[in-house]
Amino acid sequence: MTVAVNETLEFVEKLGDELSRGDLELPSFPDVAERTRRTLDNPDCSSRTLALVIGADATLAARVIRMANSAAYNTAGKSITDLRGAIGRLGHETIRNTAVAHAVRQLSNSVEHRALREPLGKLWKHSVQVAAIAHALAKRHSYLNADEALLAGLVHDIGKLYILKCAADRPMLFENPAALDQLVQEWHTGIGRAIVEAWGFSEAVAMATDEHEILDYTTDDGPDITCIVLVSNLLAKLQMNEIEAVDFDRIPAFRRLGLGRGTSEEILRESAEEIRSIVDALKG
């Protein structure tokens, strides 16, 4: 048995043990994102106070202004250049999601291992694409919260980020990329749910993080956020040529959303500008 195999087995055992005991060393929110969330949680929060908090981080401030000027939110075609104007246009939930996107991007950028630059870059690109598609799909169902769908899309693969960050301390794992990919795929949903719960997100977002890979997932009622993220994840992978095909007719989430191949392609075409604008605003 090679050293790399031993290292992989030891890593898996450690992850499994920590997850079962609820003892994972979960990443915390970067400071500015946490300050933004605390400010938004204050019922007396004013646009001026929020602008001061967000303005302390130039990158987050720029991201908020880009989001306010995206096609999804700038329906009148009038550009905004100041932070308070952007906050007024977006509302608190979209501001919160933009701060989450900033936080996840910072966590991704904090991994310095050279071998992880490409997979982390692809992971971030995919997460933003899923978030934008989820937002567009959720808007077509009045009882679903499009902002919550966007948030769930942003964090649905956060477990992959956690595992790759941990793997950076074990260089031997990179000697067998296929084994590492399998490990990430098998463990990321459970770990992702633990992170999302620790960050205080809703049960709907936690469930979508945990169950978006279960292709036979269904609900007794209408479609939910998990259906939205599951479908958005597959559509994003199709767009990025990460998978060759999707059997739309055999996946319950597509049926729950009233989607087939033709309707899915039509919605993506109709929403292309909106999706692209959200991606550009969030990706940083």
N, C-alpha and C positions, 0 to 999 in steps of 0.2 A: 504493500500500500504506500503510495507516494506521500511526501510531506504535504503537498497541496490538498490531497484527499483528506488527510488527517485534519488539516487546518479547517477545511470546509465542514467536516463533521463536528468538530469542536465548536465552530461558529454557530451552526444550526442548533446544537444542544444548548448553547448559551442563550440564543434568542428564544428558543422554546421555553426554557426554564424561566427567563425573565418575564416573558409574556404571560405565562400561566400564573406567576406569582404577582403580576401587576407591578413588576420592579424594573421596568425599562427606564433607562435614563433619557427621558423624553426631551426633545428640544423645546426651549422656551421661545416665546415671541421676541423678536428684536425689539429694542427699547422704544423706538418711535412708533411702531405698530401697536405695542401695548399701551403706550400713552394715548394714542388716538382712540383705541377701544375704550379705555377708561373715561376719556372725555365724552365720547358718544353715549356711554352708559349713564352719564349724569343728566337727569331730567332738565336741569337748568343750563345745559350746554348751549352756548351762543355761537353764531358763525364766526364772530371775532375771536373767541377763545379757540375754537377748532382750527381756524386759520393760523393762529400763533403756534399751535402744537404741530400741525402738519408742515408749516413753513420752516420749522427747525431742521427739516431734512429736505434739501433741494431736490433730490431724486423723487421722493414721494410727492412733493408739491407739483413737480412737472408731470408726474403720472396722473395726478388728480385733474390737472388742467387738460391733459390730453384726453382723458376719459370724458370730461364735460364737452369737449369739442368733437367727440366721435359721432358717427352717424346715428348710433343708437340713442344718444341723448340730445344731440343738437338738431332736433327736427326742424327748427326754423331756419337753420343755416346761418346763424349769427354766432361768430366766434367770441370766445371769452378769453381774456388774457390775465385776469387777476384771480387769486385764490378764493377770495370770498364769493365772487360771482360764480366760480366753479362749484363751490360747496352748495350754494343756493340752488343751482340747477340740478345737481346730482341727488341730493337728499342723503340721509344718514346711512341707509343700508348700502348704497353704492359706494359711499366713502369708506365704509367698513370693509367692503370687499376689495377695494383698491388698496387699502392698507394691508390686507391679508396677502394680496398678490406681491406687494413690496416685501413683506416679511418672508414669504416662501422663496422669493428670488434671492434675498440676502442669505438665507440658509444655504441655498444651492451654491452661491458664490463663495461661501466660507470653506468649501471643500477644496483643498489645494492639490490633491493627488493628480498628477498629470493624466493618468489612465482614465480618470473619471470625468475629465472636461467634456468629452464628446457625449457620453451617455447622459450626463446631467443636463447638458444643453438640449439634447433631444427630449429628455423628460420634461423640461420646462416648456419647450415649444409645444409639446403634446398637451400638457395640462392647460395652457392658455387657450389652445384651439378647442379642447373639450368644453372649457368654461364658456367660450363665446357661442358655440353651437347649442349648449344646454340653455343658455339665456334665450336664444332665438326660438328654440322649440317650446320652452315653458311659456313664452308670451302667447302662444296659440291655445293655451288652456287656462281659462280665466281663474280657476281655483288653485293653480300652482303659482308659487312665488318665483318670478324670474330671477330676482336677486339671490334667493336661496339656491336656485339651480346653478347660477354662475359660481357661487361660493363652493358648492359641492364639486363642481367641475374643476375648480382650481386645486382643491385639496385631495381629490380622489386617489391620487398616486403618491401622497405624502409619505406613505410607508416605504416606497421605493427609495425616496431620498434618504430616509433614516437608515435603511440597510446599507446603502452605498456609502454614507458617511461613516458608518461603523466599519465597513470593509476597508476603508482607506487606511486603517491602522493595522491591517493584516495583508501585506503585499503578496503573500503566497496565494491568496484567493484569486488573484488576477492571472495566475498561470493556467487556470481552467475557466475561460470566459463562459462556456456553455453551462457549466455547473453553477457559476455565480448568477447567470441569468435565470436559471431554473429556481435557485434559492430565492431570488428577488420576487419572482412571479408567485411562488407558493406562499410566501410569508407576508407580502406587502399589505394585504387587505386587513388582516387582523391587527398588525402593528399600526397601520394607518388609522383604524378606528380608535385605538388607544390614544394616539396623538390628538385626534380631533376631539375626543371626549375631554382630554386634559386641557385643551384650549378652550373648552366651554361652548362648543358649537352645538347646534340642535341635534336631536335624535335623528331627524330626517337626513341631515348631512352625514352623521355618523353611519347610518345604515347604508347610504349610497356608497360611502368609502369602503364599507365592509363587504358589500354584496354586488358591486358593479361588474364583477367578472363571472357571475353566475348566469349563464345564458338562458336557463329555463326559469329565471326569477319571474314571479307574477304576483298580482295582488287580487284580493277579493273584490275590491272596489275599482275605481278608475285608476289611471296611471299616477304614479307618485314620483318623487325626486329621484329615487333609485332607477326607475324606468328611464327617466330623462338622461341620467348620467350614463347608464348602461348603453343606451342607443347612441348618445353623443360620443362616447368612447370608441364605439365601433365605426361610426361615420368618420371620425377624425383619423382613425387608423387607415381606413379606405382612402381618404384624401391624401394621406402621406405615404401611401403604398407600403404600409407596414403589414397589411394582410391582403390577400388576393380577392377574397369574396366574402359576402355575408348572405346567409340564407334568411332573408327577411321574413318569409312566411312561417318559419319554424321557431322564431324567437318571440315569446309572448310579449315582451316589452314593446316591440314594434307594433304588434296588433293592438295593444292597449292604447297606444298613441295614434292609432289609425294610420300607420305608416307602412308603405310597401316600398319597393325599389323606386318606382316612378314618383310617388309623392315625396319621398325623402330627397331625391335629386331636385325636385321642383322647389321644395322649401329651402334647400341649400342655395339654389340659384337666386331665389327671391331675396334671401337674407344675406347674400354674399357681401354686399357693401357693409352692412351692419356688423357681420361677423369679423370681417377684415379690420374694421375700425376699432372694435373692442380688443382684438389681438394686438394691434399696433399700440393701443393705449396702455395695455397691461404688460406687454413683454419686456419693456425696458432694455 
